[in-house]
Each structure stands twice: as C-alpha cells, then as structure tokens.
Amino acid sequence: LNTTGLMCAPFSVLIHIYSLVCIGAIFVPNSTDCALVYIFVYIPLVFLALWSHYMTLTTNPGAVPKGAKPLSYRSYESPKPQDGVVDLEAGRGPTIPQQATTIPPATASAAAKLKDTVPILSYETVPKIENYNIISGSDSAPTKQEETLSGPKEDYIICASCKSYKPPRAHHDSITGRCIVKFDHFCPWVGNSIGLLNHKFFMQFVFYTFLTCVTSAVIVLMTVRHCKRGQDSWTCNNLSFLPARVLYYSNAFFFFFTMFMLIDQLFIVFGQGKTKIARKKIKAGTAKEEDFGDVTEDFYELFGGNSKKVALHWFIPSELEFLPGMKDKVLGYKWEPSFQANAFQEEREREAASLCVPGESDSFPYTNIPKEGILS
C-alpha cells in the first residue's frame, strides 16, 4: 500500500460502518417501514460491499511472478543422450567422451567420409546466441510441428521496470512495481491494483456501495415524509443533528462518485472487455484492439464461468473460477512453484551462453551430425 491507499482503504470501510450505525440509531427506531428496509435491504448490501472490498484488497490482481515463462517456452533441461548418440529432437549434441578428442588413424576414404559427416568444432560452427531458437533448443527455424506445439517463434518482451517477462496483455503498475495482467488502474479506496484476478470484486464493491447510497437516501426520504405528516418524534427533532449531516454529505459524495465509476466499468462488462489502460493505448495508437481481446469465447474473463450470460456468481464475491486448463491461457504465462524466482531473460541468456562458452557445459548444440552418432 502507498500513503494514499493506507488512508483511503480504511476510510472506505469506516464510512460504511458509520452509515450503518447512524441510520440504525437515528432513522430506524420510530419507523416500521424504515426498519424493514434497513434490516432486509441495507444491512445485506453493506455486508456484500465490505466483503467485496476485502476480496479486492487481499486478492492478487494478476501480478506476473518472478520466474514466469511464456506459454511457448520449453525447458532446456532434457535427458542427456548416451555417449556418442545425437539427440536431434532435443537439439543437443552428445556428451563428448574423452577418447573422442583424438581421432584414430584411418584410411584416406574414411577420413574423407568423416570430414563430410562430422563438422569441425570451432566457434564458427557454434550457433550464435541471438539466433538461438528457444522453442526447439537449436539455431534453426521452428518447424511446423514446433509451431503447432509451441506457437511460432516470438520475441519475448521483458519489462524494463520490473525486469520480468511481460505477457502480451500485461501492463506495468508504477505504484506496486509489478506487471499486472489486464491492468485497469490502482484504486486507493481498496488499496490494491485492479487486474484480471480481482476486477470482479472491484466491480462488485462499486456496485454494492452505489446501492447502499441509494438505499440510505431512500430511508432518509421516508423519514422526512413521516415528519412532514406531523409525527413528533426524536428522529424528526434530530434530522439536522451533526452526525445526520455527516451522513447526508458523505452519502451524496459517494453516490455520484460510485455512479460515474459504475458507468465507466460497465463499458468493460458490456463492451469489448478492454480495461482503462488498454483503451488509452488504443486511443493513443500504440496498440490495436485485437491485442486486448478475450483469449476465448468459452470463458468470461471478468466474472469467470463458462458463459457470458448473467449468472448468480456475478453478484457473489467468490473467487474467480477458471475452466480446466484455461488459467495459464488467460494469464498468458506459465508458472510453477518449482520455478526459480529469476527473470526469464536472465535465465535464457545464462543457459544460452553456457552452450557457447567452453567449460560451461559438457554438451554442444550440434545440427548436422548424422543420427548414427560420431566416430570415436
């Protein structure tokens, strides 16, 4: 939390509690109608608003973890081939046995054959790092099979600020210092960034806060109507009491504030699902609309589920449920607890360099060695 979030997040909770107590103490005691609205409408709405606020505050918004890798990434680690056997599938050469460093005497024809089949080991024959194909583990272009399995060869974007892999639909949040998938904005009222994984809770918090403002206004108007009918009660005598005035002003402020916020968020729900940051980039011409669309039509990325029709889980602050095998696809990266917390680029450079620097690895990325192996 930053300084603004430390002040605004608790305040948004306290204002709900204050309104709940104030209305219950001043406007409800002498009116049965107000009491019914208060108990069966206002209290549940306040509960849902506070629940949504808690979920928005405590849920990871979709921050890309250190060590996250692209969906097309394949680990360099693979079973080492047997001595003298070339593993063309893994794109790695054999472990060179010590006796292979000295070629035994051979006839002229055998030497010529050896020259045609085994490349001379030199820095010129070792693939360059910048041409290294991270999909297949070789310096050759990806095959059709590799493109089918892992996608075409791509340029992995590394965030210049947090030094981590940046998925296609992620944006960097300067306040939290992390890249967040489908980042919308940082909201001080909930003390957290709004992204893919907590956007649903933020939307619910704004919606239920707006409804609490409407309901409290209805209770106040019902009380004023009773007082105009000539009912002499303690409530009517204290409508201008300081706590009641604070309620009026705070209720009016948050009514208009949440109304405009709700209108803005409805563009995401019933529009094309693009966040505020995405809309700004498209308007500025730095991105295209198709860059921020949903990855599938079978999953609603804001509310979850397997349909874009309104459902009960839209209104309950429960965790976002992904369809089987859909979470990585929606987030745009793969991550497991076993992954080291190193930026993806650093790991790639370190592993690629180990293939080209003598003494760093006992394997070399051969490309033209026949599958029968090398002569030793």
N, C-alpha and C positions, 0 to 999 in steps of 0.2 A: 504494500500500500504506500502511496505517496502522501504528502501532507494533506492535500485536498480530500483524498479518499478516506484518510483517518478521521476527518471531521464530518464529512457528508454521509458516509455509510452508517455510522451510529445514529446520526441525526434523523435519517430516513426511518430508522426503526423506532426511535423515541417519539417522532411525530405521530406515528400510527398508534402507539401505546397511549400517548397523551389524548388523542382524539377519542380513542375507545373509552378512557376513563372519564373525560369531560362530558361526552354525550350521555354516558350512563349515569353520571351524577347529577347533571343539570336538566337534561331534556326528557329523560325517560320516566322518572318516578311518578309523575302525576298524569300520565297519558298511556292508556292501554294500547292504543294504536301504535304509538311511538315505541312502546316496549316490545311489541310483536315484530316490528320491522328491525329493531335493534338486535333482538335475540336470533331471529331466523334468517336475517339477511346480512346485517352489518358485521356481526361477530364472525360468521364464516368467511366473509370477504377479507376481513383483516387477517384472519388466520392464513388464508391462501396467499395473501400479499407478503406476509412475513416469511412463510415457507418458501415462496419463490425467491425472495430476497436472500435467504440463507443459501439456497441451492446455487444462485447466481454467484454469490460471494465465494463459496467453497469449491465449486466445480472448476476443474481445469478447462479453460476456454478453448483448448486445442493447440497449446504451445508445442512446437516441434522440439522433441527432446534431443539432447546431445547424443550423437551416435546414430541418429536416424538415417536411413538409407533410402534411395529411390526404389520404387516398385520394381524397376527393371534390373536392379542390382543383383549380381550373383557373387557369392563369396569367392575369394581367391583360393581359400582352403579347399583342397580336394585330395583324395587318397593319392599318395605318391606312387608312380608307376614302378614296376620292378626294374632292377638294374638292366640297362640295355634294351628296354622296351619303351617305345614312344607312345604317349597318351595324346593322340590328336584331338580327342573330344574335349579334354581339359585345356588344350592349347599349351601344354607344358612338355618340355623335353625330359629325357631320362636323367636319373641321378648318375653322374659320370663316375664309374668305378676308377680306382687309381690306376689300374693296369691299362685303361683305355687311353691314357695320356701318351703312351708310346706305341706307335703302330708297328707291328711286326713286319719283317721283310716279306715282300710279296712279289709276284711276277709283274711284268710291265702291264699286262692286260688287267690284272686285279687292281693295280694301283690306279689305272685309268677309270675303272668302274667305281672305285672308291671315291675318286675325285668328282664323278658325276652325281653321286648319290648323297654324299655327306658334305655339307657346307663347311668351309673353313671357319673356325671360331675366331671372330675378331669383333672389334667394336662396330665395324661397318655392317656386320650381319646381324647384330642385336637390334631388335626393334626400338625405335625412338619412343620416349615416354609420351610425347604429345600425340602420337598416332596409335597409342595402345588402346585396343578395344576392350572396354571394361566389361562388356556383356559376355564375350566369349573367352577373354583372357589371352588374346593374341593381337597382333598388329594388322590383321586382315579385316576387311569389311564384314559386318554381320551378315550371316546367311539368311535365307528366307525362313528357315526353321528357327533361327535365333530371334528374328523379328517377330515371329508368331509367339514364341515363348516369353520373350522379354521386352518386346517393343523395339522399334528402330533405335539406332544409335542416337543418343541425345546428349545435349550439353547440360550437365548438372549445374544448377545455379547455387552458388554459395553466398549467403547473406554477408554483406560487407560489415555489418554491425555486430551480429552475434556469432559470426564465423561458423555457422552450421548450415547443413543442407536446407534449402528453401524449396518446399513443394510448389507446384505450379500455382495453386490458389491461395498461397500464404502471403501475408504481409507482415512487415516488421513493426512492432509496437515500441515506440521510443520510451514509453513510461515503464513498462515491465522489462524491456530489453530482450524480448523474445519474439521469434517469428510465430504467428498465430494463423492457423488455417481458417479462411473466410473471416478474417478480422473485420469487425464493424467499427468499433470505437472503444475508448476507455471511458467507463462510466464511474465518476466519483461517488454517485449515490449508492452504488452497490460495491464499490471498492475493488473492482476487477475489470479486466478487459472482456469484451464481448466477442466471442468467436463461435465456431461451429458447435462446440460441445455444451455451451451454456447460453446460446442465443434464445433457446426455447424458454428458459427460466426468466431471462430478462424481459422477454415479450410478455410473459405471464405476470411478472411483477408490475410492469407498466399498466397492463390491462386491469389487474385487480386493484391497484392503487387508484386508478381513474374511477372504478366502480365504487370504491369506498368514499371518494369525494362526492360522487353523485348521491349515494345513499345518505351520507351525513347531511347534505344540503336538503334532501327530502325530509329528514327528521326535523331539521330546524324550521323548515317552512310549515310543516304540520303543527309544530308547537306555536308558531306565530299565529296561525289560523285559529287555534284554540284560544289563544289570548285575546284575539280580536273579537271573539264571541262573548267576551265579558267574564271569562273564567279568571278568578283571582286566586293565584297560586304562587308558591315560592319560585317556581320556574319563570313565570311571567314577570315577576319583580326583579329577576336577575339576568334577563336577556342581554343587558348591557354591562354585565359584570366582566372584569378584566379577563378571566380565563375563557369566557364565551367569546370575547372579541378576538383573542389569540386564535381560537378555533375558526372563526369566520375568515380571518386573513390568511391563515395557513391553508385552509381548505380551498379558498379561491385561487391561491397561488398554484398549488399542486393540481388543481382541476385543469387549469389552462396549460400548465407545463406538461402533464401526462397526456392531455388531449393532442397536443402538437407532436409529442413523441410517438403516440399511438398511430397517428396519421402517417408519420414517416416510416414506422415499422410495418404498416400494412402494405407498403409498396414491396416489401420483401416477401410477405406472406402470399399476396395475391398477384404480385408482379412476376418478374423473372427470377426471383430468388437471389438478387445481387445485393451485397452489403453496401454500406455507405462508402467505404474506401473503393470498392470496385466501381461504383457509379461515378465517383470522382475521376478515377483513372480513365474510364471510357470517355467521359466528357472532355478530359484533357487531351485525348487522343494517344495516350501512352499504352493503351491496351484495347483489345477487341472484346465484343460482347461474348463471343463463344469461349473466351478464355476463362470465364467465371460461371459457366452454366453448370447445372447438376450433372454428376457423372452417370446417373442412371435415372430412368423414369419409374423404377420399381421401389424407390426409397425417397421419402420426403426428408431432405437434409435438415430442415429447421425443427420439425416435430418428431421425426422418426416414423416408424411403421412401414407398411408395405403399400400404402395408398396415399394419394394427395387429397382424399376426401376428409372432411372434418370428422374427427373421432373423439372419444372420451379422453384419451391420453393427451390431447391438445390442451386440456384445461387442468390437468393434474401435474404438479411439479415433480414428476418421476424421472428417473434417469433415461437418457436417450437410448433407445434400443435399436441396434443395427441388425439387419438381416444377416444370416450366416455368410461369412466370407466377404462382407461388404465394408467393414470398418476401415481396413487398410486402403481399399479402393477410394473411399470417400475422403479419408485424410490425405492421401497422396504420398504416403511414405510407409516404410515397414520399420518396425522397432520391436525388439525383444529384450527382456531383462538381461540376457547374456551379452548383449552388445556393449562394447566399451564406450564410455562417455567421451569419445573423441569426435571432433568434427569430421564429417565424411571426406572432405577434400584432403585433410591431413593424412587420413588413413590410406587414401588412394595413392597419394604421392609417395608415402613411405613404402607401400607394398610394390608399386611400380618401380621405384628406384632400386629396391632390393633385387629386382630381376636383371638389372643392368650393371650393377656395381660388383666387381669381383670380390669374393669373400663374404658378401652379404647373404648369399643364398646358394644352395647346392643344386639348384635347378635353373635351366635356361629355357626361354620360350622358343624352341625350335619350330620351324614352319615347313621345311622342305625335306625332312628326314623320312625315308620310307618306313612303312608300318612294321617291316620285319625287324627294325632295330638298327643298331650300329655295329660295326665290326669291332671286335676287341681282341 
